Amino acid sequence: MKALFVTKVATDQCVFALVEAFARQAHRDFFVLPLWRFKESLGSDLTCEYLRRTIRGFSPDLVIVVNFAATVIPAEEWKDLIHTLSSPDYIFVAVDDPFILETRKEFHLSYATQFDLVVTCDPRGVIKQEYLDAGAKRVIFFPPPAPLSFIEYAEKKSHFRVSKVTPRPLYLYGTNTYSRPPYSSPQTLSRVQICKAISEEIRVNLYGPDSFTSEFAELPQVTTHGFLPYKNIPRTVAGKVLLTPSVRPTANVPARFLEACACGALMVTELSEFSRRIGRDDEEKNLVRQLFYEIGSLEGCKQAILTASKMEYKDAMKISGALLAFAREWNFERMLGEMQAALRH
């Protein structure tokens, strides 16, 4: 099997997991095309031609386009390209649903409906129906999978993955505080709100852009470390108390959700239909539930963080193991199988 991964600028988050899974299998071949980088240098017309020639020359079985990479070239170009180079299956992976539907809905749908399959991270039937009503051929739900290497690292460190020393500090990494529009919403707690509520009681380690330094400068016990390279995520947050809130907590499974699970982190996040699935038995489900809070509840979020920070070691290790098992369950091989099954129908 051969796959062409079309990205916007890089291979972090979801793309890293997909590429890594292909790289581990000798019978699979792949090529990564960061489309925006080419457009910056070549312009739109030459980028379209480069994409066409890459598909002709590489002859992939799958063309997997991740999120906003599709919008680098006009929707009509995709329509013509898919019509004239029809041998591969074209898959659109919408990592940021429903956010990309809410902010530029018609524009986004004009792209997504050109593809043979749309993979959305929003489990709600209403989102699937929006795609179908707009003309999408097939739509399935699958959350952004985590790299298998993250899981393997956490499992290898199983004997000292979680600190026995309490209170454990809070970790947070990302690119945005979600304090301002269009990222803020009445249901979204900003990172600044949460850190203000918790930083007087436990230490906080932040990884992100330079703006984090000024936004969190006045908070006690908060240390900013700059951007966290993607490959360093497991060694930095494995077994740590990790805040992983969603931009749209009523709907989507955020890209960092299964990343956190894969690191065996003590993940603090919103209680959702998807997060309720974690746990292999009632004991694990009840323990994990203590780290989840009701959507929009700052006090609930604070209590969940403190619970994770002060939890007994044996219980913390059970939670870490449950999250690792959940990440393995929602792996790329399963995603690939579900995509191929959908394409056959």
ZINORKA-V799880 format. One record per residue. N is the residue number from 1. D_FIRST is the distance of its C-alpha to the first C-alpha in whole Angstrom. Layout:
n: <N N>
d_first: <D_FIRST D_FIRST>
//
This chain:
n: <1 2 3 4 5 6 7 8 9 10 11 12 13 14 15 16 17 18 19 20 21 22 23 24 25 26 27 28 29 30 31 32 33 34 35 36 37 38 39 40 41 42 43 44 45 46 47 48 49 50 51 52 53 54 55 56 57 58 59 60 61 62 63 64 65 66 67 68 69 70 71 72 73 74 75 76 77 78 79 80 81 82 83 84 85 86 87 88 89 90 91 92 93 94 95 96 97 98 99 100 101 102 103 104 105 106 107 108 109 110 111 112 113 114 115 116 117 118 119 120 121 122 123 124 125 126 127 128 129 130 131 132 133 134 135 136 137 138 139 140 141 142 143 144 145 146 147 148 149 150 151 152 153 154 155 156 157 158 159 160 161 162 163 164 165 166 167 168 169 170 171 172 173 174 175 176 177 178 179 180 181 182 183 184 185 186 187 188 189 190 191 192 193 194 195 196 197 198 199 200 201 202 203 204 205 206 207 208 209 210 211 212 213 214 215 216 217 218 219 220 221 222 223 224 225 226 227 228 229 230 231 232 233 234 235 236 237 238 239 240 241 242 243 244 245 246 247 248 249 250 251 252 253 254 255 256 257 258 259 260 261 262 263 264 265 266 267 268 269 270 271 272 273 274 275 276 277 278 279 280 281 282 283 284 285 286 287 288 289 290 291 292 293 294 295 296 297 298 299 300 301 302 303 304 305 306 307 308 309 310 311 312 313 314 315 316 317 318 319 320 321 322 323 324 325 326 327 328 329 330 331 332 333 334 335 336 337 338 339 340 341 342 343 344 345>
d_first: <0 4 7 10 13 16 19 23 24 22 20 22 22 19 17 18 17 13 13 14 12 9 11 13 10 10 7 5 6 8 12 15 17 21 22 26 26 25 28 30 31 30 31 29 29 28 25 24 24 22 19 19 19 16 14 16 15 12 10 8 6 8 11 13 17 19 22 25 22 22 26 26 26 28 27 28 26 23 24 24 21 19 21 21 17 16 13 11 12 14 15 18 19 22 23 27 28 31 32 30 31 35 35 34 33 33 32 29 28 29 25 24 25 23 19 18 18 20 19 23 24 28 28 31 31 33 30 28 31 31 28 28 32 30 28 25 23 21 22 21 23 21 22 21 20 21 19 19 21 24 25 25 27 29 29 30 33 34 38 39 36 39 42 45 48 48 48 45 44 42 39 37 35 33 34 37 40 39 43 43 42 39 38 41 42 45 42 41 43 42 42 45 47 45 46 49 50 49 49 53 52 49 47 44 42 40 37 37 38 41 43 42 45 48 47 47 50 53 51 52 50 47 45 43 40 38 35 33 30 26 26 29 29 29 32 34 34 33 35 37 39 36 37 34 36 34 35 35 36 37 33 30 28 28 26 28 28 25 26 29 29 26 29 31 34 37 35 38 37 38 38 36 34 31 33 35 32 32 34 33 37 40 41 38 38 42 41 38 40 43 40 40 42 43 42 44 46 47 49 47 44 47 48 44 44 47 46 43 45 48 46 47 44 43 42 40 38 38 37 34 33 32 31 28 27 27 24 22 23 21 18 15 13 16 15 11 13 15 14 12 15 17 15 16 19>
//
